[in-house]
Amino acid sequence: MPRFFTLASSSSGNASCLAEGKSALLFDCGISSAAVCRGLESGNIDSDSLSGLLITHEHIDHTKGLSVFLKRHPVPLYATAPVIRLLKKEGRIPENAICHEISPEKPFFVEDFEILPFATSHDSVGSLGFLVQSRDRSAAILTDTGHVSEEMMHHIEGADLVLLESNYDPGMLRVGHYPFPLKKRIEGPFGHLSNLQASEIAARLFRHGTTRFVLGHISKENNLPQLALQATLSSIQEAGGREGIDFLLSAAPPDQPLSVCIF
């Protein structure tokens, strides 16, 4: 059975892992290399045995530990061509790194996983979400997007597990200390998903068969895990779901591994 867990998930740093059998994928490397290794070890994953490292986009909270990690662990890297070019230009990818350019809507295989990248709406040179199909289960990674289009929904509907961004509470963002331009960026079409947006998406996913929900990228400044959880819980319950019976819901901790979810 596949296993999924986050190593860290917030505006300060993001990384998660999907494993099945001897194959394991790391999504993003936005914390230190040492923290990545510790997080993987907590899930019984050897850093040197990773099948691949997939980067959603180039922002520092998704690539902070990338250079050091790849120097110590020669794992194949997968990202869009613009992201790879930018990371190389900024010295965040070692010269000897094994890089594979991927494109939205073009599936590819990494060992036992079939992966479909799809474009997200974020202020990045080439941001992606991922749908990953293992032997008999599927998982989707959807963070860092200002909105979710019908095309994105088409890709992730039916996934057994979804890591879904629930970044901010609108009220907390409105009265928070962030400067006005940053607030507009966060809530704009190329920013992040609010608790309300995430809850509506989760309810639709539930109606299409998703049974495991992990809320991620929860802002430390503009949100609270309990607010994100309550919004999504209420929305799925309104869709007829019974927590612990029909679905499981959790919030990814900002700076420590999430308990492994088997699905």
CORNOR-V333445 format. One record per pair of residues at least 24 apart in sequence whose C-alpha atoms are under 10 Angstrom apart, sorted by the first residue. I is the first residue (numbers start at 1). J is the second residue. D is the distance in whole Angstrom. If there is no record, write none. Layout:
i->I j->J d->D
i->I j->J d->D
//
This chain:
i->1 j->134 d->9
i->1 j->135 d->9
i->1 j->136 d->8
i->1 j->137 d->8
i->1 j->262 d->7
i->1 j->263 d->6
i->2 j->134 d->7
i->2 j->135 d->9
i->2 j->136 d->9
i->2 j->137 d->7
i->2 j->138 d->9
i->2 j->139 d->9
i->2 j->260 d->10
i->2 j->261 d->8
i->2 j->262 d->6
i->2 j->263 d->6
i->3 j->43 d->9
i->3 j->139 d->10
i->3 j->259 d->10
i->3 j->260 d->6
i->3 j->261 d->6
i->3 j->262 d->5
i->3 j->263 d->7
i->4 j->43 d->9
i->4 j->139 d->9
i->4 j->161 d->9
i->4 j->162 d->10
i->4 j->163 d->9
i->4 j->214 d->10
i->4 j->258 d->9
i->4 j->259 d->9
i->4 j->260 d->6
i->4 j->261 d->5
i->4 j->262 d->7
i->4 j->263 d->8
i->5 j->39 d->9
i->5 j->40 d->9
i->5 j->42 d->10
i->5 j->43 d->8
i->5 j->163 d->9
i->5 j->214 d->9
i->5 j->252 d->8
i->5 j->257 d->7
i->5 j->258 d->5
i->5 j->259 d->6
i->5 j->260 d->5
i->5 j->261 d->6
i->5 j->262 d->9
i->6 j->39 d->8
i->6 j->40 d->9
i->6 j->43 d->10
i->6 j->163 d->9
i->6 j->214 d->9
i->6 j->216 d->9
i->6 j->251 d->10
i->6 j->252 d->6
i->6 j->253 d->8
i->6 j->254 d->9
i->6 j->255 d->9
i->6 j->256 d->8
i->6 j->257 d->5
i->6 j->258 d->5
i->6 j->259 d->8
i->6 j->260 d->8
i->6 j->261 d->10
i->7 j->31 d->9
i->7 j->35 d->8
i->7 j->36 d->7
i->7 j->37 d->9
i->7 j->38 d->9
i->7 j->39 d->5
i->7 j->40 d->7
i->7 j->42 d->9
i->7 j->43 d->9
i->7 j->252 d->8
i->7 j->253 d->8
i->7 j->254 d->8
i->7 j->255 d->7
i->7 j->256 d->6
i->7 j->257 d->4
i->7 j->258 d->6
i->7 j->259 d->9
i->8 j->35 d->9
i->8 j->36 d->9
i->8 j->39 d->8
i->8 j->216 d->9
i->8 j->217 d->9
i->8 j->252 d->7
i->8 j->253 d->6
i->8 j->254 d->5
i->8 j->255 d->5
i->8 j->256 d->5
i->8 j->257 d->6
i->8 j->258 d->8
i->9 j->61 d->9
i->9 j->62 d->9
i->9 j->143 d->10
i->9 j->165 d->9
i->9 j->215 d->9
i->9 j->216 d->6
i->9 j->217 d->5
i->9 j->218 d->7
i->9 j->219 d->9
i->9 j->251 d->9
i->9 j->252 d->6
i->9 j->253 d->6
i->9 j->254 d->5
i->9 j->255 d->7
i->9 j->256 d->8
i->9 j->257 d->9
i->9 j->258 d->9
i->10 j->61 d->8
i->10 j->62 d->10
i->10 j->165 d->9
i->10 j->166 d->10
i->10 j->167 d->8
i->10 j->216 d->7
i->10 j->217 d->4
i->10 j->218 d->5
i->10 j->219 d->6
i->10 j->220 d->7
i->10 j->221 d->10
i->10 j->252 d->8
i->10 j->253 d->8
i->10 j->254 d->5
i->10 j->255 d->8
i->11 j->60 d->10
i->11 j->61 d->6
i->11 j->62 d->9
i->11 j->144 d->10
i->11 j->167 d->8
i->11 j->216 d->10
i->11 j->217 d->6
i->11 j->218 d->7
i->11 j->219 d->6
i->11 j->220 d->7
i->11 j->221 d->9
i->11 j->254 d->8
i->12 j->60 d->8
i->12 j->61 d->5
i->12 j->62 d->9
i->12 j->64 d->9
i->12 j->217 d->9
i->12 j->218 d->10
i->12 j->219 d->8
i->12 j->220 d->8
i->12 j->254 d->8
i->12 j->255 d->8
i->13 j->59 d->10
i->13 j->60 d->8
i->13 j->61 d->4
i->13 j->62 d->6
i->13 j->63 d->8
i->13 j->64 d->8
i->13 j->65 d->9
i->13 j->217 d->8
i->13 j->254 d->8
i->13 j->255 d->8
i->14 j->60 d->9
i->14 j->61 d->6
i->14 j->62 d->5
i->14 j->63 d->8
i->14 j->64 d->9
i->14 j->143 d->10
i->14 j->216 d->9
i->14 j->217 d->7
i->14 j->252 d->10
i->14 j->254 d->8
i->14 j->255 d->9
i->15 j->39 d->9
i->15 j->40 d->10
i->15 j->53 d->10
i->15 j->54 d->10
i->15 j->55 d->9
i->15 j->61 d->9
i->15 j->62 d->7
i->15 j->63 d->9
i->15 j->65 d->10
i->15 j->255 d->10
i->15 j->257 d->9
i->16 j->40 d->9
i->16 j->54 d->10
i->16 j->141 d->9
i->16 j->163 d->9
i->16 j->252 d->10
i->16 j->257 d->9
i->16 j->258 d->9
i->17 j->43 d->9
i->17 j->45 d->9
i->17 j->50 d->10
i->17 j->53 d->9
i->17 j->54 d->10
i->17 j->260 d->9
i->18 j->43 d->10
i->18 j->45 d->10
i->18 j->113 d->10
i->18 j->132 d->9
i->18 j->134 d->10
i->18 j->139 d->8
i->18 j->260 d->10
i->18 j->261 d->10
i->18 j->262 d->10
i->19 j->43 d->9
i->19 j->44 d->10
i->19 j->45 d->8
i->19 j->50 d->9
i->19 j->51 d->9
i->19 j->112 d->10
i->19 j->113 d->9
i->19 j->134 d->9
i->19 j->262 d->10
i->20 j->112 d->8
i->20 j->113 d->9
i->20 j->134 d->7
i->20 j->135 d->9
i->20 j->137 d->10
i->20 j->262 d->10
i->21 j->112 d->9
i->22 j->49 d->8
i->22 j->50 d->9
i->22 j->51 d->9
i->22 j->111 d->9
i->22 j->112 d->9
i->23 j->49 d->8
i->23 j->50 d->7
i->23 j->51 d->6
i->23 j->52 d->9
i->23 j->110 d->9
i->23 j->111 d->7
i->23 j->112 d->7
i->23 j->113 d->8
i->23 j->134 d->10
i->24 j->49 d->8
i->24 j->50 d->5
i->24 j->51 d->5
i->24 j->52 d->7
i->24 j->53 d->9
i->24 j->110 d->9
i->24 j->111 d->9
i->24 j->112 d->9
i->24 j->113 d->9
i->25 j->49 d->10
i->25 j->50 d->6
i->25 j->51 d->6
i->25 j->52 d->5
i->25 j->53 d->6
i->25 j->54 d->7
i->25 j->75 d->10
i->25 j->110 d->9
i->25 j->111 d->10
i->25 j->113 d->9
i->25 j->132 d->10
i->26 j->50 d->7
i->26 j->51 d->8
i->26 j->52 d->6
i->26 j->53 d->5
i->26 j->54 d->6
i->26 j->55 d->9
i->26 j->75 d->10
i->26 j->77 d->10
i->27 j->52 d->9
i->27 j->53 d->6
i->27 j->54 d->5
i->27 j->55 d->6
i->27 j->56 d->7
i->27 j->62 d->9
i->27 j->78 d->10
i->27 j->130 d->9
i->27 j->141 d->8
i->28 j->53 d->7
i->28 j->54 d->6
i->28 j->55 d->5
i->28 j->56 d->6
i->28 j->57 d->8
i->28 j->58 d->9
i->28 j->61 d->9
i->28 j->62 d->5
i->28 j->63 d->6
i->28 j->64 d->9
i->28 j->65 d->9
i->28 j->66 d->8
i->28 j->77 d->10
i->28 j->78 d->10
i->28 j->79 d->10
i->29 j->53 d->8
i->29 j->54 d->9
i->29 j->55 d->8
i->29 j->56 d->10
i->29 j->60 d->9
i->29 j->61 d->8
i->29 j->62 d->5
i->29 j->63 d->5
i->29 j->64 d->6
i->29 j->65 d->5
i->29 j->66 d->5
i->29 j->67 d->9
i->29 j->69 d->8
i->29 j->70 d->10
i->30 j->55 d->10
i->30 j->58 d->10
i->30 j->59 d->8
i->30 j->60 d->6
i->30 j->61 d->5
i->30 j->62 d->4
i->30 j->63 d->4
i->30 j->64 d->4
i->30 j->65 d->6
i->30 j->66 d->7
i->31 j->60 d->9
i->31 j->61 d->7
i->31 j->62 d->7
i->31 j->63 d->7
i->31 j->64 d->6
i->31 j->65 d->5
i->31 j->66 d->8
i->31 j->69 d->10
i->31 j->255 d->9
i->32 j->63 d->9
i->32 j->64 d->6
i->32 j->65 d->4
i->32 j->66 d->8
i->32 j->67 d->10
i->32 j->68 d->8
i->32 j->69 d->8
i->33 j->64 d->8
i->33 j->65 d->5
i->33 j->66 d->7
i->33 j->67 d->8
i->33 j->68 d->6
i->33 j->69 d->5
i->33 j->70 d->9
i->33 j->71 d->10
i->33 j->72 d->9
i->33 j->73 d->10
i->34 j->65 d->8
i->34 j->68 d->9
i->34 j->69 d->8
i->35 j->65 d->9
i->35 j->69 d->10
i->35 j->255 d->9
i->35 j->256 d->9
i->35 j->257 d->10
i->36 j->65 d->8
i->36 j->66 d->10
i->36 j->69 d->8
i->36 j->256 d->10
i->36 j->257 d->10
i->37 j->69 d->9
i->37 j->73 d->10
i->38 j->256 d->9
i->38 j->257 d->9
i->39 j->255 d->10
i->39 j->256 d->7
i->39 j->257 d->6
i->39 j->258 d->9
i->40 j->257 d->8
i->41 j->257 d->10
i->42 j->256 d->10
i->42 j->257 d->7
i->42 j->258 d->9
i->42 j->259 d->9
i->42 j->260 d->9
i->43 j->257 d->8
i->43 j->258 d->9
i->43 j->259 d->8
i->43 j->260 d->7
i->44 j->260 d->10
i->47 j->72 d->9
i->47 j->73 d->7
i->47 j->74 d->9
i->47 j->75 d->8
i->48 j->72 d->9
i->48 j->73 d->6
i->48 j->74 d->7
i->48 j->75 d->7
i->49 j->73 d->9
i->49 j->74 d->10
i->49 j->75 d->8
i->50 j->74 d->9
i->50 j->75 d->6
i->50 j->76 d->8
i->51 j->75 d->7
i->51 j->76 d->7
i->51 j->77 d->9
i->51 j->110 d->7
i->51 j->111 d->7
i->51 j->112 d->9
i->51 j->113 d->9
i->52 j->76 d->5
i->52 j->77 d->6
i->52 j->78 d->7
i->52 j->98 d->10
i->52 j->99 d->10
i->52 j->100 d->10
i->52 j->110 d->7
i->52 j->111 d->9
i->53 j->77 d->5
i->53 j->78 d->6
i->53 j->79 d->9
i->53 j->99 d->10
i->54 j->78 d->5
i->54 j->79 d->6
i->54 j->80 d->10
i->54 j->100 d->10
i->54 j->102 d->10
i->54 j->117 d->10
i->54 j->128 d->10
i->54 j->129 d->10
i->54 j->130 d->9
i->55 j->79 d->5
i->55 j->80 d->8
i->55 j->83 d->8
i->55 j->84 d->9
i->55 j->127 d->8
i->55 j->128 d->8
i->55 j->129 d->9
i->55 j->130 d->10
i->56 j->80 d->8
i->56 j->83 d->9
i->56 j->117 d->9
i->56 j->118 d->10
i->56 j->119 d->9
i->56 j->120 d->9
i->56 j->124 d->10
i->56 j->126 d->8
i->56 j->127 d->5
i->56 j->128 d->5
i->56 j->129 d->6
i->56 j->130 d->8
i->56 j->141 d->9
i->56 j->142 d->9
i->56 j->143 d->8
i->56 j->144 d->9
i->57 j->82 d->9
i->57 j->83 d->6
i->57 j->84 d->9
i->57 j->87 d->10
i->57 j->120 d->10
i->57 j->122 d->9
i->57 j->123 d->9
i->57 j->124 d->6
i->57 j->125 d->8
i->57 j->126 d->6
i->57 j->127 d->5
i->57 j->128 d->7
i->57 j->129 d->9
i->57 j->144 d->9
i->58 j->82 d->9
i->58 j->83 d->6
i->58 j->84 d->8
i->58 j->86 d->8
i->58 j->87 d->7
i->58 j->92 d->10
i->58 j->124 d->7
i->58 j->125 d->8
i->58 j->126 d->8
i->58 j->127 d->8
i->59 j->83 d->9
i->59 j->87 d->10
i->59 j->123 d->9
i->59 j->124 d->7
i->59 j->125 d->10
i->59 j->127 d->9
i->59 j->144 d->10
i->60 j->92 d->10
i->61 j->217 d->10
i->63 j->87 d->9
i->63 j->92 d->8
i->63 j->93 d->10
i->64 j->92 d->8
i->65 j->92 d->9
i->66 j->92 d->7
i->66 j->93 d->7
i->66 j->94 d->9
i->67 j->91 d->8
i->67 j->92 d->5
i->67 j->93 d->5
i->67 j->94 d->6
i->67 j->95 d->10
i->67 j->97 d->9
i->68 j->92 d->8
i->68 j->93 d->9
i->68 j->94 d->8
i->69 j->93 d->10
i->69 j->94 d->10
i->70 j->94 d->7
i->70 j->95 d->10
i->70 j->96 d->9
i->70 j->97 d->7
i->70 j->98 d->9
i->71 j->95 d->9
i->71 j->96 d->8
i->71 j->97 d->8
i->73 j->97 d->9
i->74 j->98 d->7
i->75 j->99 d->9
i->76 j->100 d->7
i->76 j->110 d->10
i->77 j->101 d->8
i->77 j->102 d->10
i->78 j->102 d->6
i->78 j->103 d->10
i->78 j->110 d->10
i->79 j->103 d->8
i->79 j->104 d->10
i->79 j->117 d->9
i->79 j->126 d->8
i->79 j->127 d->9
i->79 j->128 d->8
i->80 j->104 d->8
i->80 j->117 d->9
i->80 j->119 d->10
i->80 j->125 d->9
i->80 j->126 d->6
i->80 j->127 d->8
i->80 j->128 d->8
i->81 j->125 d->9
i->81 j->126 d->8
i->82 j->124 d->9
i->82 j->125 d->6
i->82 j->126 d->6
i->82 j->127 d->9
i->83 j->124 d->8
i->83 j->125 d->6
i->83 j->126 d->6
i->83 j->127 d->8
i->84 j->125 d->10
i->84 j->126 d->9
i->85 j->125 d->10
i->86 j->125 d->8
i->102 j->128 d->10
i->103 j->128 d->9
i->104 j->128 d->7
i->104 j->129 d->9
i->104 j->130 d->9
i->105 j->130 d->10
i->105 j->155 d->9
i->107 j->131 d->9
i->107 j->132 d->10
i->108 j->132 d->10
i->109 j->133 d->10
i->113 j->138 d->9
i->114 j->138 d->9
i->115 j->139 d->10
i->115 j->140 d->10
i->116 j->140 d->9
i->116 j->155 d->8
i->116 j->156 d->10
i->117 j->141 d->10
i->117 j->155 d->9
i->118 j->142 d->10
i->118 j->151 d->9
i->118 j->152 d->7
i->118 j->155 d->8
i->118 j->156 d->10
i->119 j->145 d->9
i->119 j->149 d->10
i->119 j->151 d->9
i->119 j->152 d->8
i->120 j->144 d->7
i->120 j->145 d->5
i->120 j->146 d->8
i->120 j->147 d->8
i->120 j->148 d->8
i->120 j->149 d->9
i->120 j->151 d->10
i->120 j->152 d->8
i->120 j->190 d->9
i->121 j->145 d->5
i->121 j->146 d->6
i->121 j->147 d->6
i->121 j->148 d->8
i->121 j->149 d->9
i->121 j->152 d->10
i->121 j->188 d->10
i->121 j->189 d->7
i->121 j->190 d->5
i->121 j->191 d->7
i->121 j->192 d->9
i->122 j->146 d->6
i->122 j->147 d->9
i->122 j->185 d->10
i->122 j->186 d->10
i->122 j->188 d->9
i->122 j->189 d->7
i->122 j->190 d->4
i->122 j->191 d->5
i->122 j->192 d->8
i->123 j->185 d->9
i->123 j->186 d->10
i->123 j->188 d->10
i->123 j->189 d->9
i->123 j->190 d->5
i->123 j->191 d->7
i->123 j->192 d->10
i->124 j->190 d->9
i->124 j->191 d->10
i->129 j->155 d->10
i->129 j->156 d->9
i->130 j->155 d->9
i->130 j->156 d->8
i->130 j->162 d->10
i->130 j->163 d->10
i->131 j->155 d->7
i->131 j->156 d->6
i->131 j->157 d->10
i->131 j->159 d->8
i->131 j->161 d->10
i->131 j->162 d->9
i->132 j->156 d->9
i->132 j->159 d->9
i->132 j->161 d->10
i->133 j->159 d->9
i->133 j->160 d->10
i->136 j->160 d->10
i->136 j->263 d->10
i->137 j->161 d->8
i->137 j->263 d->7
i->138 j->162 d->9
i->138 j->210 d->9
i->138 j->263 d->9
i->139 j->163 d->8
i->139 j->210 d->9
i->139 j->212 d->9
i->139 j->213 d->10
i->139 j->263 d->9
i->140 j->164 d->8
i->140 j->213 d->10
i->141 j->165 d->9
i->141 j->214 d->10
i->141 j->216 d->10
i->142 j->166 d->10
i->142 j->215 d->10
i->142 j->216 d->9
i->142 j->217 d->10
i->143 j->167 d->9
i->143 j->192 d->8
i->143 j->193 d->8
i->143 j->215 d->9
i->143 j->216 d->7
i->143 j->217 d->7
i->144 j->186 d->10
i->144 j->190 d->8
i->144 j->191 d->7
i->144 j->192 d->5
i->144 j->193 d->7
i->144 j->216 d->10
i->144 j->217 d->8
i->145 j->186 d->10
i->145 j->187 d->10
i->145 j->188 d->9
i->145 j->189 d->8
i->145 j->190 d->6
i->145 j->191 d->6
i->145 j->192 d->5
i->145 j->193 d->6
i->146 j->185 d->9
i->146 j->186 d->8
i->146 j->187 d->7
i->146 j->188 d->6
i->146 j->189 d->4
i->146 j->190 d->4
i->146 j->191 d->4
i->146 j->192 d->4
i->146 j->193 d->6
i->146 j->194 d->9
i->146 j->197 d->10
i->147 j->187 d->9
i->147 j->188 d->8
i->147 j->189 d->6
i->147 j->190 d->7
i->147 j->191 d->8
i->147 j->192 d->7
i->147 j->193 d->6
i->147 j->194 d->9
i->147 j->197 d->8
i->147 j->198 d->10
i->148 j->189 d->9
i->148 j->192 d->10
i->148 j->193 d->9
i->148 j->197 d->9
i->148 j->198 d->9
i->148 j->201 d->8
i->153 j->201 d->8
i->153 j->204 d->9
i->153 j->205 d->8
i->156 j->205 d->8
i->156 j->208 d->9
i->156 j->210 d->9
i->157 j->201 d->10
i->157 j->202 d->10
i->157 j->204 d->8
i->157 j->205 d->6
i->157 j->206 d->9
i->157 j->207 d->9
i->157 j->208 d->6
i->157 j->209 d->7
i->157 j->210 d->7
i->158 j->204 d->10
i->158 j->205 d->7
i->158 j->206 d->8
i->158 j->207 d->9
i->158 j->208 d->5
i->158 j->209 d->5
i->158 j->210 d->6
i->158 j->211 d->9
i->159 j->205 d->8
i->159 j->206 d->9
i->159 j->208 d->8
i->159 j->209 d->7
i->159 j->210 d->6
i->159 j->211 d->8
i->159 j->212 d->9
i->160 j->205 d->9
i->160 j->206 d->9
i->160 j->208 d->10
i->160 j->209 d->7
i->160 j->210 d->5
i->160 j->211 d->6
i->160 j->212 d->6
i->160 j->213 d->9
i->160 j->263 d->7
i->161 j->205 d->10
i->161 j->209 d->9
i->161 j->210 d->6
i->161 j->211 d->6
i->161 j->212 d->4
i->161 j->213 d->6
i->161 j->214 d->8
i->161 j->247 d->10
i->161 j->248 d->9
i->161 j->261 d->9
i->161 j->262 d->10
i->161 j->263 d->7
i->162 j->202 d->9
i->162 j->205 d->9
i->162 j->210 d->7
i->162 j->211 d->9
i->162 j->212 d->6
i->162 j->213 d->5
i->162 j->214 d->6
i->162 j->215 d->8
i->162 j->216 d->10
i->163 j->212 d->9
i->163 j->213 d->6
i->163 j->214 d->5
i->163 j->215 d->6
i->163 j->216 d->6
i->163 j->217 d->9
i->163 j->250 d->10
i->163 j->251 d->9
i->163 j->252 d->9
i->164 j->193 d->9
i->164 j->198 d->7
i->164 j->199 d->9
i->164 j->201 d->9
i->164 j->202 d->8
i->164 j->213 d->7
i->164 j->214 d->6
i->164 j->215 d->5
i->164 j->216 d->6
i->164 j->217 d->8
i->164 j->218 d->10
i->164 j->251 d->10
i->164 j->252 d->10
i->165 j->192 d->8
i->165 j->193 d->6
i->165 j->194 d->8
i->165 j->195 d->8
i->165 j->197 d->9
i->165 j->198 d->7
i->165 j->199 d->10
i->165 j->214 d->8
i->165 j->215 d->6
i->165 j->216 d->5
i->165 j->217 d->5
i->165 j->218 d->7
i->165 j->219 d->10
i->165 j->228 d->10
i->165 j->251 d->10
i->165 j->252 d->10
i->166 j->192 d->8
i->166 j->193 d->6
i->166 j->194 d->5
i->166 j->195 d->5
i->166 j->196 d->8
i->166 j->197 d->8
i->166 j->198 d->5
i->166 j->199 d->8
i->166 j->214 d->9
i->166 j->215 d->6
i->166 j->216 d->6
i->166 j->217 d->6
i->166 j->218 d->6
i->166 j->219 d->8
i->166 j->223 d->9
i->166 j->224 d->10
i->166 j->225 d->9
i->166 j->227 d->10
i->166 j->228 d->6
i->166 j->229 d->9
i->166 j->231 d->10
i->166 j->232 d->9
i->166 j->251 d->9
i->167 j->191 d->10
i->167 j->192 d->6
i->167 j->193 d->6
i->167 j->194 d->5
i->167 j->195 d->7
i->167 j->196 d->10
i->167 j->197 d->10
i->167 j->198 d->9
i->167 j->215 d->9
i->167 j->216 d->7
i->167 j->217 d->5
i->167 j->218 d->4
i->167 j->219 d->5
i->167 j->220 d->9
i->167 j->221 d->10
i->167 j->222 d->8
i->167 j->223 d->7
i->167 j->224 d->9
i->167 j->225 d->10
i->167 j->228 d->8
i->168 j->192 d->8
i->168 j->193 d->7
i->168 j->194 d->5
i->168 j->195 d->6
i->168 j->196 d->9
i->168 j->197 d->10
i->168 j->198 d->10
i->168 j->217 d->9
i->168 j->218 d->7
i->168 j->219 d->6
i->168 j->220 d->9
i->168 j->221 d->8
i->168 j->222 d->5
i->168 j->223 d->5
i->168 j->224 d->8
i->168 j->225 d->10
i->168 j->227 d->9
i->168 j->228 d->8
i->169 j->193 d->9
i->169 j->194 d->6
i->169 j->195 d->6
i->169 j->196 d->8
i->169 j->218 d->9
i->169 j->219 d->9
i->169 j->221 d->10
i->169 j->222 d->6
i->169 j->223 d->5
i->169 j->224 d->8
i->169 j->227 d->7
i->169 j->228 d->8
i->169 j->231 d->10
i->170 j->194 d->7
i->170 j->195 d->8
i->170 j->196 d->9
i->170 j->222 d->8
i->170 j->223 d->8
i->171 j->222 d->8
i->171 j->223 d->9
i->172 j->221 d->8
i->172 j->222 d->5
i->172 j->223 d->6
i->172 j->224 d->9
i->173 j->219 d->10
i->173 j->221 d->8
i->173 j->222 d->5
i->173 j->223 d->8
i->174 j->222 d->9
i->175 j->222 d->9
i->176 j->221 d->8
i->176 j->222 d->7
i->177 j->221 d->9
i->177 j->222 d->9
i->178 j->221 d->9
i->178 j->222 d->9
i->183 j->222 d->10
i->192 j->217 d->9
i->193 j->217 d->9
i->193 j->218 d->10
i->194 j->218 d->9
i->194 j->222 d->10
i->194 j->223 d->9
i->194 j->228 d->9
i->194 j->231 d->10
i->195 j->223 d->9
i->195 j->224 d->10
i->195 j->225 d->10
i->195 j->227 d->8
i->195 j->228 d->5
i->195 j->229 d->8
i->195 j->230 d->9
i->195 j->231 d->6
i->195 j->232 d->7
i->196 j->227 d->10
i->196 j->228 d->8
i->196 j->231 d->7
i->196 j->232 d->8
i->196 j->235 d->9
i->197 j->231 d->9
i->197 j->232 d->9
i->198 j->228 d->8
i->198 j->229 d->10
i->198 j->231 d->8
i->198 j->232 d->7
i->198 j->235 d->9
i->199 j->228 d->8
i->199 j->229 d->9
i->199 j->230 d->9
i->199 j->231 d->6
i->199 j->232 d->4
i->199 j->233 d->8
i->199 j->234 d->8
i->199 j->235 d->6
i->199 j->236 d->7
i->200 j->231 d->9
i->200 j->232 d->7
i->200 j->234 d->10
i->200 j->235 d->6
i->200 j->236 d->8
i->200 j->239 d->10
i->201 j->232 d->9
i->201 j->235 d->9
i->201 j->236 d->9
i->202 j->231 d->10
i->202 j->232 d->7
i->202 j->233 d->9
i->202 j->235 d->8
i->202 j->236 d->7
i->202 j->239 d->10
i->203 j->232 d->8
i->203 j->233 d->9
i->203 j->234 d->9
i->203 j->235 d->6
i->203 j->236 d->5
i->203 j->237 d->8
i->203 j->238 d->8
i->203 j->239 d->6
i->203 j->240 d->9
i->203 j->241 d->9
i->204 j->235 d->9
i->204 j->236 d->8
i->204 j->239 d->8
i->205 j->236 d->9
i->206 j->235 d->10
i->206 j->236 d->7
i->206 j->237 d->10
i->206 j->239 d->8
i->206 j->240 d->9
i->206 j->241 d->8
i->206 j->246 d->9
i->206 j->247 d->8
i->207 j->236 d->9
i->207 j->239 d->7
i->207 j->240 d->9
i->207 j->241 d->9
i->209 j->246 d->10
i->209 j->247 d->9
i->210 j->246 d->9
i->210 j->247 d->8
i->210 j->248 d->10
i->211 j->241 d->9
i->211 j->243 d->10
i->211 j->244 d->10
i->211 j->245 d->9
i->211 j->246 d->6
i->211 j->247 d->4
i->211 j->248 d->6
i->211 j->249 d->8
i->211 j->263 d->9
i->212 j->246 d->9
i->212 j->247 d->6
i->212 j->248 d->5
i->212 j->249 d->6
i->212 j->250 d->8
i->212 j->261 d->8
i->212 j->262 d->9
i->212 j->263 d->8
i->213 j->247 d->8
i->213 j->248 d->6
i->213 j->249 d->5
i->213 j->250 d->6
i->213 j->251 d->8
i->213 j->261 d->10
i->214 j->248 d->8
i->214 j->249 d->6
i->214 j->250 d->5
i->214 j->251 d->6
i->214 j->252 d->6
i->214 j->258 d->9
i->214 j->261 d->9
i->215 j->249 d->8
i->215 j->250 d->6
i->215 j->251 d->5
i->215 j->252 d->6
i->215 j->253 d->9
i->216 j->250 d->9
i->216 j->251 d->6
i->216 j->252 d->5
i->216 j->253 d->8
i->216 j->254 d->8
i->217 j->251 d->9
i->217 j->252 d->8
i->217 j->253 d->9
i->217 j->254 d->8
i->218 j->251 d->8
i->218 j->252 d->8
i->218 j->253 d->8
i->218 j->254 d->7
i->219 j->254 d->8
i->220 j->254 d->8
i->224 j->251 d->10
i->225 j->250 d->9
i->225 j->251 d->6
i->225 j->252 d->8
i->225 j->253 d->8
i->225 j->254 d->10
i->226 j->250 d->10
i->226 j->251 d->8
//
